[in-house]
Amino acid sequence: MAQSVELKNPHLNKMSQDYLYHLALNVPNTKDTRDIQKRFGDVKFICMGGTASRMLELALFLRELLGVKDNSEPEDLCRSGNRYAVYKVGPVLCASHGVGMSTFSVVLHELLKLVRYAKCQDPVFLRIGTCGGVGVPPGTVVVTKEAYNGYLRNEHEIAILGEKVVRPANFTADVVKDLVACGLGDNFKTIEANTMATECFYEGQGRTDGAVCNYSEEDKMQFLRKCHDEKGIRNIEMEATMFSSLTNLCNVKAGDICVTLIDRLKGDQVEISMETKSEYEHRPFIIVGRYIQKILASTT
């Protein structure tokens, strides 16, 4: 039986209104959200990626795939906020989240509240992005099973009221399974594997090409091999632990699907052409599109 989202925050029930500041969306009466329900109540999938341009591209791709008859330019529903871009295509929201956990957590909190107020039924949150591979060739699509932090622990750490709070960082098993299944039979490889999510792009990921580096190439390779051999990590990005832990805590289904642009065991610099990069970035679109079609077909 389909269910609306119930968030783990009792204080929301005491609020008479809620301004989702970074989305520039106002909920003037939290006891009567019919306007929000009218605008967003049919949403079943929230697809998120780093840049506004990529989410616009995804919106156009899904519009054609889902047969949404609209030839106009997709409207950025949150453009007045000047922070995040959000496009709606039928039952799908395509939202940008910036780079890293801090910017992503802001919009994720507000999107979770949005689907609550809109009374969306069993929404699925999906992150679509690019990443560095670990022992897999560029162009490999990785669907994250477990997310590891920079200490190689399967958890997310956050400071709350001056205390360290640790939460598990696992993605929804059936979403992972279905996403991988939707990637079978293509001319590129889709795998289920673990992901490391770091707080920084350079030192946190063991790169030697940043502004600062106080470790050797040998140190870097030893660390990356440990990620690969001991933790089953096949890609590195900057969002998965926070994303999985927060959606887990809210009992919301979620999946993280990224395409590798480089094999970090072979170097730190992305060397593929822009044309190849664009083709690789489209691969998760294909899989997510199939997944959305599959879920919609099973619920109609």
MARBAVO-192192 format. One line per 4 residues: number of its first residue (from 1); their letters; for each residue x, y, z of N, C-alpha, C. Coordinates in pm, whole numbers. Atoms other than C-alpha are relative to their C-alpha. Example, Ala and Ser with C-alpha at 12.3 -4.5 7.8 and 13.67 -1.06 7.14 Angstrom:
MARBAVO-192192
1 = as = 89:-119:0:1230:-450:780:90:120:0 | -82:-119:-6:1367:-106:714:-77:109:73
END
This chain:
MARBAVO-192192
1 = maqs = 84:-119:0:0:0:0:88:125:0 | -80:-121:11:141:338:-103:-15:87:125 | 1:-81:-120:235:571:180:66:135:-26 | -63:-131:3:317:938:225:124:-2:88
5 = velk = -124:-8:-77:652:1042:369:-28:56:139 | 7:-49:-138:671:1079:747:142:25:48 | -137:-34:-37:986:1263:850:24:-13:149 | -38:20:-140:1175:1213:1176:28:134:68
9 = nphl = -15:-130:-66:1118:1565:1307:-134:43:59 | 128:-36:-62:833:1624:1557:-26:150:-1 | 17:-145:0:894:2000:1542:-77:49:-123 | 73:-41:120:750:2014:1188:-150:7:26
13 = nkms = 143:2:-29:407:1932:1330:-47:124:76 | 34:-119:-78:421:2248:1543:13:128:-82 | -21:-118:83:507:2483:1256:-127:34:-77 | 120:-43:72:224:2687:1109:29:27:-147
17 = qdyl = -43:-20:137:421:2767:794:145:-44:-14 | -137:45:24:746:2658:633:48:56:-133 | -59:-55:122:951:2856:384:124:-80:-34 | -115:78:48:1183:2625:191:93:97:-71
21 = yhla = -74:-118:42:1432:2906:158:88:-23:-122 | -96:22:107:1692:2755:-73:-67:-47:-130 | 79:34:118:1421:2628:-310:-92:115:-41 | 90:-113:24:1232:2958:-290:-144:-46:-16
25 = lnvp = 137:50:1:912:2764:-226:-61:20:139 | 64:-30:-128:669:2873:45:-116:-93:26 | 115:77:-47:432:2652:241:-67:87:106 | 55:-100:-93:217:2926:399:-85:-58:112
29 = ntkd = 85:64:-101:-9:2685:590:30:-150:0 | -40:141:-3:138:2349:688:-118:-93:34 | 119:81:-31:-210:2230:799:-91:-14:-122 | 80:5:124:-358:2296:455:96:19:-117
33 = trdi = -103:-5:105:-110:2211:180:-57:-37:-137 | 63:40:126:-357:2164:-105:68:60:-122 | -68:-62:114:-170:2409:-328:128:-75:-34 | -122:78:20:158:2222:-280:-33:-138:-54
37 = qkrf = 41:132:50:-23:1891:-334:-40:7:-147 | 42:-16:139:-173:2023:-657:120:12:-92 | -117:-23:83:169:2126:-785:95:-120:-3 | -104:102:-11:380:1834:-664:-50:-137:48
41 = gdvk = 51:124:-59:151:1559:-533:17:-123:-86 | -16:115:90:202:1339:-840:145:-45:-13 | -143:33:14:581:1329:-799:30:-135:64 | -39:133:-49:717:975:-762:152:-19:0
45 = ficm = -145:13:10:1085:1028:-847:64:137:14 | -78:-122:-14:1328:1295:-736:141:-32:-45 | -132:25:56:1636:1284:-957:89:121:26 | -87:-110:-40:1931:1491:-840:139:-18:-60
49 = ggta = -135:1:54:2265:1583:-993:68:131:29 | -78:-114:-43:2542:1834:-945:-37:132:-63 | 16:-127:68:2472:2097:-1209:-141:20:-55 | 130:-34:56:2165:2280:-1333:-9:-44:-146
53 = srml = 2:36:142:2263:2214:-1696:-23:-150:-18 | 21:145:12:2279:1839:-1639:-143:-38:34 | 138:30:-36:1938:1840:-1472:-97:49:-107 | 82:-43:113:1792:2040:-1761:8:-103:-112
57 = elal = -18:105:102:1938:1783:-1999:-79:-125:36 | 75:116:-45:1786:1504:-1790:-149:23:-17 | 142:-32:13:1448:1679:-1787:-45:-15:-145 | 34:11:142:1449:1702:-2167:1:-146:-45
61 = flre = -9:142:34:1555:1338:-2197:-123:-75:51 | 115:71:-59:1279:1217:-1962:-131:45:-62 | 122:-47:66:1018:1435:-2129:-29:-82:-125 | 18:79:122:1074:1253:-2457:-26:-147:33
65 = llgv = 13:141:-35:1110:912:-2293:-138:-32:56 | 128:25:-66:791:944:-2088:-118:50:-82 | 108:-46:88:593:1098:-2373:-77:119:54 | 64:-122:-51:522:1426:-2194:-6:101:-113
69 = kdns = 18:-87:116:377:1649:-2463:15:147:41 | -30:-138:-35:540:1987:-2410:124:42:-76 | -112:-44:82:761:2170:-2656:69:125:54 | -59:-121:-56:840:2466:-2433:128:-34:77
73 = eped = -120:19:-82:1168:2514:-2247:-42:-34:141 | 36:34:-138:1143:2338:-1909:23:117:95 | -8:-113:-92:1079:2591:-1633:76:-39:126 | -68:17:-128:1319:2619:-1342:-91:54:108
77 = lcrs = 100:-38:-98:1068:2621:-1059:59:76:118 | -64:-64:-115:1323:2757:-811:99:108:-43 | -98:-95:52:1504:3012:-1025:8:127:84 | -3:-124:-78:1406:3303:-798:90:-13:123
81 = gnry = -89:21:-114:1615:3145:-520:146:13:-35 | -137:-16:49:1932:3165:-735:100:-96:64 | -91:96:-64:2076:2856:-565:-7:-137:-67 | 19:132:59:1931:2532:-702:-102:9:-114
85 = avyk = 95:7:111:1749:2446:-1025:-86:-124:18 | 92:112:-11:1440:2224:-1017:-96:3:-119 | 89:14:115:1251:2102:-1325:-96:-115:27 | 100:106:-18:931:1898:-1324:-40:-55:-135
89 = vgpv = 41:70:122:858:1641:-1594:-96:-110:41 | 97:99:-44:536:1457:-1521:22:-35:146 | -18:41:-140:597:1252:-1205:144:8:50 | -142:-6:-34:968:1341:-1193:43:145:28
93 = lcas = -70:-125:-24:1155:1629:-1031:147:-22:-31 | -143:3:28:1505:1697:-1163:63:120:69 | -51:-108:-84:1700:1902:-908:152:-2:6 | -145:-10:-18:2059:2027:-897:33:3:148
97 = hgvg = -38:2:-142:2250:1981:-571:138:57:28 | -133:-54:-23:2591:2141:-623:104:-108:20 | -111:92:-20:2922:1981:-530:18:-29:149 | -31:40:-136:2970:1785:-210:-121:-11:91
101 = mstf = 107:31:-95:2768:1684:93:-66:123:60 | 58:-116:-69:2720:2028:245:-107:67:-85 | 101:-63:86:2542:2183:-55:-115:-97:-28 | 103:99:28:2356:1858:-126:-95:-15:119
105 = svvl = 85:22:-118:2229:1823:232:-105:110:13 | 95:-111:-9:2064:2167:216:-122:-27:-86 | 114:22:90:1851:2089:-87:-69:-132:29 | 63:128:-31:1791:1728:22:-99:14:115
109 = hell = 93:-25:-110:1637:1840:353:-128:66:-52 | 118:-73:46:1407:2078:169:-83:-80:-99 | 76:88:90:1312:1828:-102:-76:-107:79 | 70:97:-86:1227:1574:169:-123:64:64
113 = klvr = 116:-68:-57:1003:1831:334:-105:29:-108 | 93:-27:109:850:1919:-3:-88:-121:-30 | 81:118:30:740:1561:-74:-91:-36:117 | 89:20:-116:601:1542:279:-123:88:-10
117 = yakc = 113:-93:9:388:1853:237:-90:-31:-120 | 77:32:120:283:1741:-111:-71:-135:10 | 58:133:-22:182:1399:28:32:-95:-117 | -43:91:107:378:1221:-247:1:-143:53
121 = qdpv = 12:139:-40:326:845:-240:125:-79:-38 | -117:86:21:636:626:-198:102:59:-98 | -98:-59:93:880:868:-366:135:-70:9 | -134:57:7:1221:741:-475:97:112:-35
125 = flri = -102:-101:22:1526:968:-452:119:-64:-70 | -109:55:80:1797:909:-713:105:108:-26 | -109:-91:35:2136:1077:-742:71:-52:-123 | -62:35:127:2291:1081:-1088:124:88:-15
129 = gtcg = -118:-84:6:2650:1191:-1129:117:-64:-70 | -127:51:51:3008:1143:-1239:93:-25:119 | -88:39:-110:3291:1001:-1032:132:-50:-53 | -125:67:34:3640:861:-1028:-14:-148:27
133 = gvgv = 7:145:-20:3664:486:-1072:122:-49:76 | -111:67:-68:3884:253:-869:8:-142:-53 | -17:133:57:3998:-43:-1074:-105:-38:-102 | 96:24:108:3724:-7:-1336:27:102:-110
137 = ppgt = -31:-91:110:3758:152:-1682:-95:119:-5 | 89:-114:19:3620:498:-1760:-123:-40:-81 | 125:34:67:3257:479:-1871:-80:-105:73 | 73:98:-81:3162:215:-1613:-104:71:85
141 = vvvt = 105:-55:-85:2832:289:-1440:-3:-79:130 | -4:63:-131:2845:219:-1067:-128:36:77 | 116:-18:-88:2529:171:-859:46:-33:141 | -58:15:-134:2624:220:-495:-84:-92:88
145 = keay = 63:87:-99:2546:-54:-245:21:58:140 | -34:-58:-130:2727:73:65:93:118:-23 | -82:-120:13:2883:415:110:100:7:115 | -107:-10:-98:3215:461:291:51:144:6
149 = ngyl = -55:-134:-14:3353:784:432:151:-2:-22 | -143:-11:24:3711:908:405:86:-80:95 | -70:88:-94:3807:693:706:-22:-147:-34 | 33:134:47:3685:388:512:-94:-72:97
153 = rneh = 105:58:-84:3393:333:747:-134:17:-70 | 130:2:66:3047:244:620:-101:80:83 | 83:-86:-84:2885:543:791:19:146:-40 | -10:-145:20:2824:915:781:14:67:136
157 = eiai = -21:-74:-124:2955:1146:1051:-47:144:-17 | 44:-139:3:2795:1481:1132:6:56:142 | -3:-66:-131:2845:1727:1417:-135:65:26 | 130:-56:-38:2514:1808:1589:6:45:146
161 = lgek = -4:-58:-135:2498:2038:1892:133:-30:71 | -133:19:-57:2871:1996:1943:41:-144:22 | -30:143:-18:2859:1616:1939:7:-69:-135 | -9:80:122:2961:1365:1673:-113:-101:-4
165 = vvrp = 108:96:21:2662:1172:1541:36:-87:-119 | -37:96:105:2726:858:1335:-124:-77:-43 | 117:69:55:2464:706:1107:43:-99:-109 | -33:97:106:2470:399:877:-22:61:-137
169 = anft = 3:-58:134:2519:468:507:-19:-108:-106 | 32:104:96:2347:200:300:-118:43:-86 | 110:-34:90:2118:233:-1:-104:-111:-3 | 114:93:3:1781:64:-55:30:-118:-92
173 = advv = -44:119:73:1851:-293:-165:-78:-23:-129 | 77:28:121:1564:-329:-412:21:107:-107 | -32:-105:98:1644:6:-575:133:-30:-67 | -131:36:55:2007:-99:-618:-14:-114:-101
177 = kdlv = 19:117:86:1903:-434:-765:-69:38:-131 | 76:-37:120:1651:-279:-1006:81:91:-92 | -82:-87:84:1892:-9:-1125:104:-80:-77 | -100:84:67:2161:-266:-1200:-65:-81:-112
181 = acgl = 71:79:101:1908:-481:-1386:-35:84:-123 | 35:-89:112:1810:-180:-1597:122:36:-83 | -121:-29:74:2172:-150:-1708:59:-120:-72 | -50:120:64:2214:-505:-1837:-27:3:-150
185 = gdnf = 21:12:143:2260:-565:-2207:44:120:-81 | -48:-118:73:2411:-227:-2298:143:-24:-49 | -138:11:48:2742:-168:-2474:98:61:100 | -86:-44:-109:2878:-37:-2144:-35:-82:123
189 = ktie = 15:86:-116:2916:-203:-1807:-66:76:116 | 64:-52:-121:2687:-140:-1509:21:-99:112 | -31:90:-110:2793:-281:-1173:-57:53:132 | 34:-33:-139:2682:-286:-810:128:-6:81
193 = antm = -125:-3:-76:2967:-186:-580:-9:103:112 | -6:-99:-108:3067:20:-279:68:128:-50 | -46:-133:39:3145:390:-302:65:69:119 | -55:-86:-104:3374:617:-103:-43:143:-30
197 = atec = 40:-140:12:3234:967:-43:88:82:93 | -97:-78:-77:3487:1225:72:-47:143:21 | 32:-138:-31:3474:1574:218:71:97:-94 | -72:-89:91:3714:1710:-43:41:-77:-125
201 = fyeg = -30:60:130:3810:1648:-405:146:-39:-14 | -143:22:21:4187:1659:-374:62:-87:110 | -67:80:-104:4354:1549:-49:-90:-111:52 | 91:100:-54:4045:1366:75:-12:-123:-89
205 = qgrt = 7:112:94:4052:1149:-238:138:-54:-35 | -134:50:22:4426:1094:-225:62:45:-131 | -59:-51:124:4503:1302:-532:137:64:30 | -131:-64:-13:4855:1429:-592:10:124:-87
209 = dgav = -4:-115:90:4754:1715:-822:-73:122:57 | 63:-116:-62:4598:1957:-571:102:108:35 | -90:-108:-40:4743:2280:-432:92:-41:114 | -78:49:-113:4869:2089:-126:2:-152:-5
213 = cnys = -10:147:-7:4997:1731:-96:124:-36:81 | -114:37:-85:5217:1588:182:17:-150:11 | -18:144:5:5206:1221:85:57:-37:-136 | -68:42:122:5383:1022:-181:-96:-72:-94
217 = eedk = 76:79:97:5256:851:-495:-20:-142:53 | 11:134:-56:5326:522:-320:-106:-5:110 | 103:-7:-104:5113:629:-21:-139:0:-63 | 129:-10:69:4830:718:-256:-43:-137:-54
221 = mqfl = 35:128:61:4842:387:-441:-32:-105:105 | 29:95:-108:4852:188:-118:-141:22:55 | 134:-32:-50:4539:368:2:-107:-44:-100 | 100:34:101:4350:321:-326:-14:-151:-15
225 = rkch = 7:146:8:4439:-48:-339:-74:-56:121 | 75:42:-119:4307:-84:17:-149:22:-21 | 141:-26:32:3981:78:-93:-56:-110:-88 | 44:99:98:3957:-164:-383:-3:-141:58
229 = dekg = -15:140:-40:4079:-486:-224:-75:-34:129 | 57:32:-131:3947:-461:133:-144:46:17 | 133:-56:-20:3632:-252:102:-94:-16:-120 | 85:18:119:3504:-340:-245:-43:131:-63
233 = irni = 32:-132:55:3508:28:-341:43:6:-146 | -29:-9:143:3488:88:-714:-15:142:-55 | 4:-139:45:3427:461:-727:7:95:118 | -15:-104:-102:3489:784:-536:-75:124:-45
237 = emea = 69:-125:26:3262:1087:-518:-12:77:130 | 2:-88:-116:3150:1343:-257:-136:13:66 | 137:-16:-51:2788:1277:-165:-63:-124:63 | 75:122:-27:2696:912:-107:-29:-28:147
241 = tmfs = 24:33:-141:2737:881:271:-112:85:58 | 106:-88:-50:2523:1183:355:-134:-36:-62 | 123:31:73:2265:1096:89:-65:-127:53 | 55:128:-46:2223:735:201:-45:8:145
245 = sltn = 34:-3:-143:2222:813:573:-127:80:25 | 117:-85:-24:1962:1090:553:-127:-64:-54 | 119:66:55:1722:903:325:-34:-124:80 | 22:115:-88:1769:592:539:-75:41:126
249 = lcnv = 60:-48:-125:1680:789:851:-145:39:-21 | 137:-42:31:1367:922:681:-85:-114:-59 | 70:117:54:1271:572:559:-51:26:-142 | 32:-31:139:1274:695:199:93:-81:-91
253 = kagd = -82:77:92:1395:478:-88:94:90:-78 | -98:-82:69:1711:600:-256:102:-86:-72 | -106:67:75:1975:504:-509:98:103:-53 | -108:-88:47:2306:653:-624:64:-68:-121
257 = icvt = -50:61:123:2417:591:-983:91:99:-71 | -101:-91:55:2736:743:-1122:83:-70:-107 | -88:53:104:2954:698:-1428:142:47:26 | -140:-33:-25:3332:687:-1394:60:72:-121
261 = lidr = -68:-75:106:3541:935:-1592:149:-31:-5 | -143:28:-13:3881:799:-1486:16:-123:87 | -38:107:-92:4044:496:-1323:113:55:87 | -97:-62:-88:4224:637:-1020:124:-86:24
265 = lkgd = -118:83:-12:4461:340:-1015:99:29:-112 | -86:-30:114:4601:478:-1340:34:149:-11 | -33:-143:6:4615:851:-1265:-105:85:67 | 88:-94:-67:4448:1161:-1125:-73:95:-96
269 = qvei = 56:-96:94:4371:1368:-1435:-99:-66:-95 | 99:46:99:4059:1322:-1650:53:37:-138 | -64:-23:130:4191:1283:-2004:-91:-31:-118 | 92:29:110:3884:1184:-2207:-44:130:-67
273 = smet = 47:-119:73:3748:1423:-2471:-135:45:55 | 129:-52:-43:3446:1643:-2404:-115:-79:-63 | 103:80:66:3248:1438:-2656:-20:-133:73 | 9:126:-74:3331:1116:-2471:-61:23:137
277 = ksey = 56:-34:-130:3253:1280:-2137:-152:16:-8 | 144:-20:18:2911:1384:-2265:-72:-133:-21 | 61:132:24:2839:1032:-2389:-4:-82:128 | -3:72:-127:2945:882:-2056:-106:53:95
281 = ehrp = 96:-60:-91:2729:1128:-1861:-143:-39:-33 | 135:38:44:2427:1017:-2063:-36:-143:43 | 26:140:-32:2465:653:-1957:-90:-19:123 | 94:14:-112:2306:692:-1610:-141:48:-34
285 = fiiv = 132:-45:43:2019:883:-1779:-78:-119:-57 | 65:114:65:1943:573:-1985:-52:-98:103 | 37:98:-102:1937:345:-1683:-111:53:89 | 104:-59:-84:1734:581:-1465:-131:11:-77
289 = gryi = 122:-6:82:1488:632:-1751:-71:-133:-6 | 60:134:2:1433:258:-1779:-60:-36:135 | 49:29:-136:1396:230:-1402:-133:71:24 | 124:-75:-19:1131:503:-1396:-114:-63:-80
293 = qkil = 102:65:82:944:339:-1683:-48:-130:63 | 34:128:-62:955:4:-1505:-90:19:122 | 79:-23:-121:821:140:-1175:-137:55:-36 | 129:-56:42:548:342:-1347:-89:-108:-60
297 = astt = 79:108:61:440:36:-1548:-54:-96:105 | 43:94:-104:418:-174:-1232:-107:58:93 | 96:-64:-91:197:81:-1053:-126:49:-71 | 120:-43:73:-56:145:-1329:-89:-119:-33
END
